[in-house]
C-alpha cells in the first residue's frame, strides 16, 4: 500500500533564530519513499542535515525573524501489515543484553524510574517475564490515563502522568517506558506518522504520534499504550530515550507555533513518476530526477 504523508508548520519568530528539526523520515524507511517534495522552507534558507547520536536524521538552519513556514510532502510504500505480535517473546537478562540496549534501561528526563520502581514491581512483579509483562504494562497505562489534546503539557513527567491520570500520546509512552525500564526491560521513545488507516476515523486526528519500542525476544517490538492495539502504517521519524531527545522542532530562542498541520492517509493513486527529492545535504529544497 501507499501512504501519503507530510506536514506544514509555521513559526512566528521575534528575531533570527537557530532551529533544529527532527522531522525527516527515519533512515530505516528511506528506501520506502516513492516520492517526496523535499524540505520546503518559506522564506528559503540554507539547511544542513546530520545524523544524531540515536541515528535520527535532523536538520539545522537559522530561521529569519517573522513568519517562517516549513512544508514537506511524500508518498511512502508500506507493507500494510499490522504491528508484529510475539506473545512467546522472552525477556533477555540484563547481563546478556546488547550494549546498545543498556542506555534504554536508565532513567531519563521524563521517565523517572527512581520514583516509579517500587510501584512497578508491586504492579508487575508477578506477571510472566517477557511479552506478557510488557503487555501488562501497556494495559495498565492505557487504563490508567485518559487521553485528550487539552491535557498536553510539555513538562509532564511519567510519574506526574501517573498521579494526574491524564495525558497525550507522549505521556502514555513516557509512563510505559518508565515502568518497562524499572522492570529491567529496555524501552525507547518513538515518534512518527500514524494515520487512521484501517481503523475508524478519529474526529480530531493528530497524525504525528508517539509510541514505545521494547526489547524482548532478542529484538525491538512496537507497543502503543495509547491505542493498545496493533496498527497499520506507522512511519518512524525519530527514536530516543524520551521526548527530550526527539523534539519535532527545537528553537534556540522564543517562538510561537502558529500553524501545525499534518496528514497521513492511504494514497490510492500512484505518485508522479520521475520526481524524487535529493533530501540529503544542501539547501533542502532542490528536486532531482529519480535514478
C-alpha positions in Angstrom: 0.0 0.0 0.0 1.0 3.6 -0.5 0.8 6.2 2.3 0.6 9.9 1.6 2.1 11.9 4.5 3.5 15.3 5.3 3.2 18.5 7.3 3.1 22.2 7.2 4.4 24.1 10.3 4.7 27.8 10.8 6.7 29.6 13.5 6.4 33.3 14.4 9.9 34.5 15.4 10.8 37.8 17.0 14.4 37.6 15.7 16.7 35.4 13.6 16.7 32.1 15.4 18.8 28.9 15.2 16.5 25.9 14.7 17.0 22.1 14.8 14.2 19.8 13.5 13.7 16.1 13.8 11.1 15.8 11.0 12.9 13.6 8.5 11.6 10.1 7.8 14.0 7.7 9.7 16.8 6.2 7.7 15.4 2.7 8.1 12.3 3.8 6.0 14.1 5.9 3.4 14.2 3.1 0.9 10.4 3.0 1.0 9.9 6.6 -0.2 8.4 6.6 -3.6 8.2 10.4 -4.0 8.9 13.4 -1.8 8.9 17.1 -2.2 11.9 17.7 0.0 12.1 20.2 2.8 10.4 23.4 1.6 11.1 26.4 3.8 9.5 29.8 3.2 11.4 32.1 3.0 14.2 29.9 1.6 17.1 29.3 3.9 20.3 27.2 3.7 19.9 24.0 5.8 22.2 21.2 6.8 21.2 17.6 7.7 23.1 15.3 10.1 22.5 12.1 12.0 22.3 12.5 15.8 23.6 10.1 18.5 20.4 8.0 18.2 20.6 7.5 14.5 17.9 10.1 13.7 18.1 12.4 10.6 18.0 16.0 11.8 18.1 19.4 10.1 19.6 22.6 11.3 19.3 26.2 10.0 18.8 29.8 11.0 15.2 30.9 10.5 14.7 34.6 9.8 12.6 36.9 12.0 8.9 36.9 11.2 6.6 34.1 9.9 8.7 31.1 8.9 6.9 28.1 7.3 8.2 24.5 6.8 6.4 22.1 4.5 7.0 18.5 3.4 5.0 16.0 1.4 5.8 12.4 0.4 4.4 9.1 -0.7 5.8 6.0 1.2 5.3 2.4 0.4 4.2 0.3 3.3 3.5 -3.5 3.8 0.0 -2.8 5.0 0.6 -5.3 7.8 -0.3 -4.8 11.5 2.4 -4.2 14.1 4.1 -7.6 14.8 2.9 -9.5 17.9 5.0 -12.2 19.5 3.3 -13.5 22.7 6.1 -16.0 23.3 8.9 -13.5 23.2 11.2 -13.9 26.2 12.8 -11.3 28.4 16.6 -11.0 28.0 18.6 -11.0 31.2 20.4 -7.7 31.7 23.8 -9.4 31.6 23.1 -10.7 28.1 21.6 -7.6 26.6 23.4 -6.0 23.6 25.4 -3.0 24.7 23.1 -0.7 22.6 20.2 -1.6 24.9 21.8 -0.5 28.2 21.1 3.2 27.9 17.4 2.3 27.5 17.3 0.8 30.9 18.2 4.0 32.7 16.0 6.9 33.9 15.8 10.0 31.8 14.3 13.5 31.8 10.6 12.4 31.5 11.0 8.7 32.7 11.9 8.8 36.3 12.5 5.1 37.1 13.7 6.0 40.6 10.2 7.4 41.5 8.3 4.5 39.9 10.5 1.4 40.5 8.7 0.2 43.7 5.3 0.8 42.2 6.4 -1.1 39.0 7.5 -4.1 40.9 4.3 -4.1 43.0 2.2 -3.9 39.9 4.0 -6.2 37.5 6.4 -8.3 39.6 4.1 -11.3 39.5 3.5 -11.2 35.7 5.4 -13.6 33.5 8.7 -12.0 32.2 8.8 -11.2 28.5 5.9 -10.2 26.2 3.3 -10.9 28.8 4.9 -8.4 31.3 5.3 -5.7 28.7 1.7 -6.1 27.5 0.5 -5.9 31.2 2.3 -2.6 31.5 0.7 -1.3 28.3 -2.8 -2.4 29.5 -2.3 -0.7 32.8 -1.1 2.6 31.3 -3.9 2.5 28.7 -6.5 2.1 31.5 -4.8 4.5 34.0 -4.6 7.6 31.7 -7.3 9.5 30.0 -6.3 10.9 26.6 -7.1 14.4 25.5 -5.3 17.1 23.4 -6.3 19.6 26.1 -4.2 17.7 28.6 -1.0 18.5 26.8 1.8 19.9 28.9 5.4 19.9 27.8 6.8 19.5 31.3 4.7 16.5 32.5 6.8 13.5 33.5 5.9 9.8 33.7 5.3 10.0 37.5 3.2 13.1 37.2 1.1 11.5 34.4 0.5 8.5 36.7 -0.7 10.8 39.5 -2.7 13.1 37.3 -4.2 10.3 35.3 -4.4 12.3 32.0 -2.1 13.0 29.1 -1.4 12.9 25.4 0.4 10.2 23.5 3.8 11.2 24.7 2.6 10.9 28.3 1.3 7.4 27.7 4.7 6.5 26.1 6.7 8.0 28.9 4.8 6.2 31.7 5.0 2.8 29.8 8.8 3.3 29.2 9.5 4.2 32.8 7.7 1.0 34.0 9.5 -1.2 31.5 12.9 0.2 32.5 12.1 -0.2 36.2 11.4 -3.9 35.4 14.8 -4.2 33.6 13.2 -4.2 30.1 14.9 -1.9 27.6 12.4 0.6 26.2 12.7 3.6 23.9 10.5 6.5 22.8 9.4 6.7 19.2 7.6 9.4 17.3 6.4 9.3 13.7 3.3 9.3 11.4 0.3 7.2 12.4 -2.9 7.9 10.4 -6.3 6.4 10.7 -5.6 3.6 8.3 -7.8 0.5 8.6 -9.4 1.9 11.7 -12.4 4.2 12.2 -11.6 7.8 11.5 -10.8 9.9 14.6 -12.9 13.1 14.6 -9.9 15.0 15.9 -6.9 13.3 14.3 -3.3 14.1 15.1 -1.2 12.2 12.7 2.1 12.7 14.5 2.1 10.2 17.3 4.4 8.8 20.0 4.7 5.1 21.0 7.1 2.7 22.6 9.6 0.1 21.4 10.5 -2.6 24.0 13.3 -5.1 23.6 12.1 -8.6 24.1 12.7 -11.9 22.3 16.1 -10.6 21.1 14.7 -7.6 19.1 12.7 -4.3 19.4 8.9 -4.6 19.1 6.3 -1.8 18.8 3.9 -1.2 21.6 1.4 1.6 21.8 -0.1 2.2 25.2 -2.4 5.0 23.9 -4.2 2.8 21.3 -3.2 -0.5 22.9 -3.8 -2.5 19.7 -1.7 -3.3 16.6 -2.0 -0.7 13.9 -1.2 -0.4 10.2 1.0 2.2 8.6 3.4 3.5 11.2 6.3 5.5 9.7 9.1 6.2 12.2 10.6 9.7 12.3 12.8 9.5 15.4 13.8 7.4 18.4 15.4 8.4 21.7 15.3 7.9 25.5 12.3 10.2 25.7 10.8 13.3 24.1 13.8 15.3 25.2 15.9 13.6 22.6 13.5 13.9 19.7 11.6 17.2 19.7 10.0 17.8 16.3 11.2 21.4 16.3 13.7 22.9 18.7 14.3 26.6 18.6 17.2 28.3 20.4 15.1 31.4 21.2 11.5 32.4 21.6 8.8 31.3 19.1 5.1 30.9 18.6 3.8 27.9 16.8 1.1 29.5 14.6 0.3 26.5 12.3 0.7 22.7 12.8 -1.0 20.7 10.1 -0.1 17.0 9.5 -1.6 14.5 7.0 -1.3 10.7 6.8 -3.7 8.6 4.7 -3.7 5.8 2.3 -2.9 7.0 -1.2 -5.0 5.3 -3.9 -3.1 6.8 -6.9 0.5 6.4 -7.9 2.9 9.3 -7.2 4.2 11.4 -10.1 6.8 9.5 -12.0 10.4 10.6 -12.2 10.4 13.1 -9.3 12.3 12.4 -6.1 13.8 14.7 -3.6 17.5 14.9 -3.1 16.9 15.0 0.6 20.5 15.0 1.9 22.9 17.9 2.2 22.3 21.4 0.8 19.6 23.9 0.9 16.8 21.4 1.4 14.5 22.5 -1.5 16.3 21.1 -4.5 14.5 18.4 -6.5 16.4 16.0 -8.7 15.3 13.3 -11.1 14.9 9.8 -9.6 17.6 7.3 -10.6 
